[in-house]
Amino acid sequence: MTVHTPPPITYLASADVARVCAELPVVEAVVERPEEAVSRAELTFAVTTTTEPYVELDWVPEGGTFVNVSLDDAAESLLLGCDHLFVDDWQLVAEDDHRLLGVLAGAGRITGPGAPAPEGGRSVDAALPDLLAGAYRRQVGDRDRVVINPFGMGVHDIAVAAAVHTGAAELGLGTRLPH
């Protein structure tokens, strides 16, 4: 894992971030620019408080997955240009006029799952429940860039996933999945 903490860091000083990250067995590096973190990761979770999109398509490496938990990190180039775009609740996305994905939907540049893509735009490939249930039939290739936009309570999803992972590890359960 590579960690980027944008200034100003309000809850920890930079030295504290480096110290805490050094104690985590999964941290590869602490970087100064978000592009450095995203470009070296197969899987990126954006968990920020930004209201300005900044992660561009060319930051995400081929074969990379970008999980837009905080919803405002993915720039238009990433949302429109990724190979696969998944959302958890299209209706929530479409009704939102503040987050970029909702703004693009309102402008007719992105349509929901199953709808034809507008000219010069795209459609959402599938809702996450369909993806997880195996209903999404298009192959995700080794070089495809994937964006997951968990509009609901993505921060809660991460906490639940961490708890499930911890419990499974303690019980010796689970299977590591290949990328």
QUIGI-V55748 format. One record per pair of residues at least 12 apart in sequence whose ideal C-beta (glycine too) atoms are under 8 Angstrom apart, sorted by the first residue. I is the first residue (numbers start at 1). GAP is how many residues later the second one is. If there is no record, write none. Layout:
I_GAP / I_GAP
This chain:
1_23 / 1_25 / 1_26 / 1_27 / 1_40 / 2_25 / 2_26 / 2_27 / 2_28 / 2_29 / 2_34 / 2_35 / 2_38 / 2_39 / 3_14 / 3_18 / 3_24 / 3_26 / 3_27 / 3_28 / 3_34 / 4_26 / 4_27 / 4_28 / 4_29 / 4_30 / 4_32 / 4_33 / 5_12 / 5_25 / 6_28 / 6_42 / 6_44 / 17_13 / 18_12 / 28_12 / 34_20 / 34_21 / 34_25 / 35_24 / 38_17 / 38_21 / 38_22 / 38_26 / 38_28 / 39_20 / 39_21 / 39_22 / 40_21 / 41_20 / 41_23 / 42_19 / 42_21 / 42_22 / 42_23 / 42_137 / 43_21 / 43_22 / 43_24 / 44_16 / 44_20 / 44_21 / 44_22 / 44_23 / 45_22 / 45_24 / 45_113 / 46_20 / 46_21 / 46_22 / 46_23 / 46_24 / 46_27 / 46_28 / 47_22 / 47_23 / 47_108 / 47_111 / 48_22 / 48_24 / 48_25 / 49_21 / 50_20 / 50_22 / 50_23 / 51_21 / 52_20 / 53_19 / 53_20 / 53_21 / 53_22 / 53_23 / 53_47 / 54_19 / 54_21 / 55_18 / 55_19 / 55_20 / 55_23 / 56_19 / 56_21 / 56_22 / 57_18 / 57_20 / 57_21 / 57_24 / 57_25 / 57_88 / 58_19 / 59_19 / 60_18 / 60_22 / 60_85 / 61_84 / 62_80 / 62_81 / 62_82 / 62_83 / 63_79 / 63_80 / 63_81 / 63_82 / 63_116 / 64_81 / 64_82 / 65_80 / 65_81 / 65_82 / 65_83 / 66_12 / 66_16 / 66_79 / 66_80 / 66_81 / 66_82 / 67_80 / 67_81 / 67_83 / 67_87 / 68_33 / 68_79 / 68_80 / 68_81 / 68_82 / 69_81 / 69_85 / 69_86 / 69_88 / 69_89 / 70_84 / 70_85 / 71_28 / 71_30 / 71_78 / 71_80 / 71_83 / 72_27 / 72_28 / 74_26 / 74_27 / 74_73 / 74_75 / 75_25 / 76_24 / 76_28 / 78_67 / 78_69 / 79_21 / 79_22 / 79_25 / 79_31 / 79_68 / 79_70 / 80_24 / 80_29 / 80_30 / 80_41 / 80_42 / 81_64 / 82_63 / 82_64 / 82_65 / 83_57 / 83_58 / 83_61 / 83_62 / 83_63 / 84_41 / 84_54 / 84_56 / 84_60 / 84_61 / 84_62 / 84_63 / 85_25 / 85_37 / 85_39 / 85_40 / 85_61 / 85_62 / 85_64 / 86_38 / 86_39 / 86_40 / 86_41 / 86_42 / 86_45 / 86_50 / 86_60 / 86_61 / 86_62 / 86_63 / 87_14 / 87_26 / 87_37 / 87_40 / 87_41 / 87_61 / 87_62 / 87_63 / 87_64 / 88_39 / 88_40 / 88_41 / 88_61 / 88_62 / 88_63 / 88_64 / 88_66 / 89_38 / 89_62 / 89_63 / 90_22 / 90_23 / 90_34 / 90_37 / 92_59 / 92_60 / 93_12 / 93_19 / 93_31 / 93_56 / 93_58 / 94_12 / 94_18 / 96_55 / 99_52 / 101_48 / 101_50 / 104_17 / 108_13 / 109_12 / 109_13 / 110_12 / 110_13 / 110_14 / 111_12 / 111_13 / 112_12 / 113_12 / 113_13 / 113_14 / 113_17 / 125_13 / 128_20 / 128_22 / 142_37
